[in-house]
Amino acid sequence: MAGLELLSDQGYRVDGRRAGELRKIQARMGVFAQADGSAYIEQGNTKALAVVYGPHEIRGSRARALPDRALVNCQYSSATFSTGERKRRPHGDRKSCEMGLQLRQTFEAAILTQLHPRSQIDIYVQVLQADGGTYAACVNAATLAVLDAGIPMRDFVCACSAGFVDGTALADLSHVEEAAGGPQLALALLPASGQIALLEMDARLHEDHLERVLEAAAQAARDVHTLLDRVVRQHRAELRGGHRLVLGAGFPAADPAHLHVGERHGLHHGGGAVCGRRPCPGFCPGLRRPPQEVGGSASGLA
């Protein structure tokens, strides 16, 4: 990447974005009828698919069961065609194991596992195309899938990456920017409380610049939350109305005035928890419905 100008004198990046601007994001929920929850997301050219099963009985040895909470199992894989170089092992390599561990740590901090003791929640994430921000795309897809499964969470988990180039903090790094070898930060945020579920830094960065890069990632994660919240609400309205709505040009949406305060977000906010469609006292109807498709974009967010 020697000689490539990542940030122009006018403040534009290689792909034409401003420093704090996100790539275009599109998302759909309920893409697999066989899974308890599923979601598909595109962040720029990075594409990820997540499916969730559970809570269900512990598989394998029952000695793995936790008496006070659910066991969260996360597995990551990438398609052999996800990058320019064909992979011989789509899963099971060191990178896949590390990513699975990071995802498990992230969602253990967000899922209300104490509500389902002696059970297991399986989260499977596959990257179909990798073009930077792989961890963030996996987290965001898994968040939608967990909500689609109706598993209670403390809050959304929204993730984004950030870097530092020529004295400027960049949000939502592309593959070209990641390959340049500069400092990179990956952040998973619970936006309502501002708590950090996971924070990882690659390469060295002076502490004087850390706060700027961290704030760039946090603001980008909050922008992602705005989109994911819209996608969940639209998906909820679609399921209730029994018709197909697609977020895009014009953003057709149900009238919020006809929805209850809790229903307006398509979530259950009892005791600080949020969940998708699994039966909840006094709110969720608990009906299994065919998968629906919802999309949205967040291009131009800064």
C-alpha positions in Angstrom: 0.0 0.0 0.0 3.0 2.2 -0.3 2.3 5.5 -2.0 -1.5 5.2 -1.7 -3.0 8.4 -0.3 -5.6 7.3 2.3 -6.8 10.9 3.1 -6.7 13.7 0.5 -5.9 17.3 1.3 -9.6 18.0 1.0 -10.4 15.4 3.7 -11.7 12.7 1.4 -10.8 9.0 1.8 -10.0 6.5 -1.0 -13.7 5.6 -1.5 -14.9 9.2 -1.3 -16.1 9.3 2.3 -15.4 11.9 4.9 -13.4 10.9 8.0 -16.4 10.0 10.2 -18.7 8.7 7.4 -20.0 5.2 7.4 -20.2 3.0 4.4 -23.7 2.1 3.1 -25.4 -0.4 5.4 -28.3 -2.7 4.5 -29.8 -5.3 6.7 -32.6 -8.0 6.7 -34.0 -10.1 9.6 -35.7 -13.5 9.5 -33.9 -14.8 6.4 -34.0 -18.5 7.6 -37.3 -20.1 8.7 -35.5 -23.1 10.2 -33.5 -21.0 12.8 -34.9 -19.4 15.9 -33.4 -16.1 14.7 -31.4 -15.0 11.7 -30.1 -11.8 10.0 -28.1 -10.7 7.0 -26.1 -7.5 6.8 -24.0 -5.6 4.3 -21.6 -2.9 5.5 -20.1 -1.6 2.3 -18.8 -4.6 0.5 -18.5 -6.7 3.7 -21.4 -9.2 4.0 -22.2 -11.3 7.0 -24.9 -13.8 7.8 -25.9 -14.8 11.4 -28.2 -17.5 12.7 -29.2 -18.2 16.3 -30.6 -21.4 17.9 -31.9 -21.5 21.5 -32.1 -21.3 24.3 -32.2 -25.1 24.3 -30.8 -28.0 26.3 -27.1 -28.3 26.6 -25.7 -30.4 23.8 -23.0 -33.0 24.6 -21.9 -33.4 28.2 -24.4 -32.0 30.7 -21.4 -31.1 32.9 -21.1 -28.0 30.7 -24.4 -26.7 32.0 -24.2 -23.5 34.1 -26.6 -23.5 37.1 -27.1 -19.8 37.2 -27.0 -18.8 33.5 -27.1 -19.9 29.9 -24.0 -21.0 28.0 -23.3 -18.8 25.0 -21.7 -20.6 22.1 -20.4 -18.6 19.2 -18.8 -20.0 16.0 -17.3 -17.9 13.2 -16.5 -19.0 9.7 -15.8 -17.3 6.4 -16.7 -18.5 3.0 -13.8 -19.8 0.9 -14.6 -17.0 -1.7 -14.9 -14.2 0.9 -11.5 -12.7 0.1 -9.3 -12.4 -3.0 -7.3 -15.5 -1.9 -9.3 -18.8 -1.7 -9.3 -20.3 1.8 -8.7 -24.0 2.3 -10.3 -24.0 5.7 -13.4 -21.8 6.1 -13.4 -22.4 9.8 -11.4 -24.0 12.6 -8.2 -22.0 11.9 -6.7 -19.6 14.5 -8.4 -16.5 13.2 -11.8 -18.2 13.2 -11.3 -19.4 16.8 -10.2 -15.9 17.9 -13.2 -14.3 16.2 -15.5 -16.8 17.8 -14.1 -16.1 21.2 -14.5 -12.3 20.7 -18.1 -12.8 19.7 -18.8 -15.0 22.7 -17.3 -12.4 25.1 -19.3 -9.6 23.4 -22.6 -11.3 23.7 -22.1 -12.7 27.1 -21.9 -9.1 28.2 -25.2 -8.2 26.4 -27.5 -11.3 26.7 -29.5 -11.7 29.9 -28.2 -15.2 30.4 -29.4 -15.5 33.9 -33.0 -15.8 32.6 -32.2 -19.2 31.0 -30.1 -21.2 33.4 -28.8 -24.7 32.4 -29.4 -23.9 28.7 -27.4 -23.1 25.7 -27.6 -20.3 23.1 -25.8 -21.0 19.8 -24.8 -18.1 17.5 -23.3 -18.9 14.1 -21.8 -16.2 12.0 -20.4 -16.5 8.5 -18.7 -13.8 6.4 -19.6 -14.1 2.8 -17.5 -11.2 1.6 -14.7 -9.5 3.6 -13.8 -5.9 2.7 -12.9 -4.4 6.1 -14.8 -4.2 9.4 -15.4 -7.9 9.6 -15.8 -8.1 13.4 -18.2 -5.1 13.3 -20.4 -6.7 10.6 -20.5 -10.0 12.5 -21.6 -8.3 15.7 -24.2 -6.2 14.1 -25.6 -9.2 12.2 -25.6 -11.4 15.3 -27.4 -8.6 17.3 -30.3 -8.6 14.8 -30.4 -12.4 14.8 -30.5 -12.6 18.6 -33.3 -10.1 18.6 -35.1 -12.0 15.9 -34.9 -15.1 18.1 -36.6 -13.2 21.0 -33.7 -13.6 23.4 -33.7 -10.8 26.0 -30.7 -8.5 25.9 -29.6 -5.6 28.1 -29.3 -3.4 25.0 -28.4 -3.5 21.3 -24.8 -4.4 20.7 -23.5 -2.2 17.9 -19.9 -2.4 16.6 -17.7 -0.4 14.3 -14.0 0.1 13.6 -11.8 3.2 13.5 -8.3 4.1 12.6 -5.9 7.0 12.6 -4.3 8.4 9.4 -2.4 11.7 9.1 -3.6 13.1 12.4 -7.3 12.2 11.6 -9.5 9.6 13.1 -11.3 7.5 10.5 -14.5 5.6 11.2 -15.6 2.3 9.6 -12.3 1.2 7.9 -12.4 -0.5 4.5 -10.0 -3.3 3.5 -7.7 -0.8 1.7 -7.4 1.3 4.9 -6.9 -1.8 7.1 -4.2 -3.2 4.8 -2.2 0.1 5.1 -1.0 -1.2 8.5 -1.9 1.8 10.6 -3.5 1.6 14.1 -7.0 0.0 14.1 -9.6 -0.1 16.8 -12.6 -2.4 17.0 -15.4 -1.3 19.4 -18.6 -3.1 20.5 -20.9 -0.7 22.3 -24.1 -0.9 24.3 -25.4 2.5 23.1 -28.1 3.2 25.7 -25.7 2.9 28.6 -22.5 3.7 26.8 -20.9 0.5 28.2 -18.2 -1.1 26.1 -18.7 -4.8 25.5 -15.4 -5.3 23.7 -12.5 -3.1 22.7 -9.5 -4.3 20.7 -6.6 -2.3 19.3 -4.2 -3.4 16.6 -0.8 -1.7 16.2 0.6 1.1 18.4 -1.1 4.4 18.9 0.0 7.3 21.1 -2.3 7.8 24.1 -2.8 11.4 23.0 -4.7 10.2 20.0 -6.6 7.3 21.6 -9.5 9.3 22.8 -10.2 10.7 19.4 -10.1 7.3 17.7 -12.3 5.8 20.5 -14.8 8.6 20.1 -14.9 8.2 16.3 -15.7 4.5 16.8 -18.3 5.2 19.4 -20.1 7.8 17.3 -20.1 5.4 14.4 -21.5 2.6 16.6 -24.3 5.0 17.7 -25.0 5.7 14.0 -25.2 2.0 13.4 -27.6 1.7 16.3 -29.9 4.2 14.7 -30.1 2.0 11.6 -30.5 -1.3 13.5 -33.3 0.1 15.6 -35.1 1.2 12.5 -34.7 -2.2 10.9 -36.0 -4.0 14.0 -39.0 -1.6 14.3 -39.8 -2.0 10.6 -39.5 -5.8 10.8 -41.8 -5.7 13.8 -44.4 -3.6 12.0 -44.2 -5.9 9.0 -44.8 -9.0 11.1 -47.8 -7.3 12.8 -49.2 -6.0 9.5 -48.7 -9.3 7.6 -47.4 -7.5 4.6 -44.0 -6.9 3.1 -42.2 -3.6 3.8 -38.7 -2.7 2.5 -36.6 0.1 3.9 -35.1 2.0 1.1 -36.0 5.1 -0.9 -38.9 6.8 0.9 -38.7 4.4 3.9 -42.3 3.2 4.1 -43.1 2.7 7.7 -46.1 2.1 10.0 -47.5 5.2 11.7 -45.7 5.3 15.1 -48.8 7.0 16.6 -50.7 3.7 16.3 -48.1 1.8 18.3 -47.5 1.4 22.0 -44.4 3.1 23.4 -42.8 -0.3 23.8 -44.0 -1.6 20.5 -42.7 1.5 18.7 -39.3 0.0 18.9 -40.4 -3.5 18.2 -38.9 -4.5 21.5 -39.8 -5.4 25.0 -38.3 -2.9 27.5 -39.2 -4.7 30.7 -36.6 -4.3 33.4 -34.1 -2.8 31.0 -34.2 -5.8 28.7 -34.9 -5.9 25.0 -36.0 -8.9 23.1 -37.5 -9.7 19.7 -40.6 -11.8 19.4 -40.4 -14.7 21.9 -43.3 -14.6 24.4 -42.9 -11.9 27.0 -45.5 -11.2 29.8 -48.0 -8.7 28.5 -46.4 -7.9 25.2 -45.0 -10.4 22.7 -47.7 -12.5 21.0 -45.2 -15.4 20.7 -46.5 -16.5 17.2 -44.0 -18.1 14.8 -44.2 -16.3 11.5 -42.6 -16.8 8.1 -39.3 -14.9 7.6 -39.6 -11.4 6.4 -37.2 -9.1 4.6 -36.3 -5.7 5.9 -33.5 -3.5 4.6 -32.1 -0.1 5.4 -29.2 2.2 4.6 -27.0 4.5 6.7 -24.9 6.0 4.0 -23.9 9.6 4.7 -24.0 9.3 8.5 -21.2 11.2 10.1 
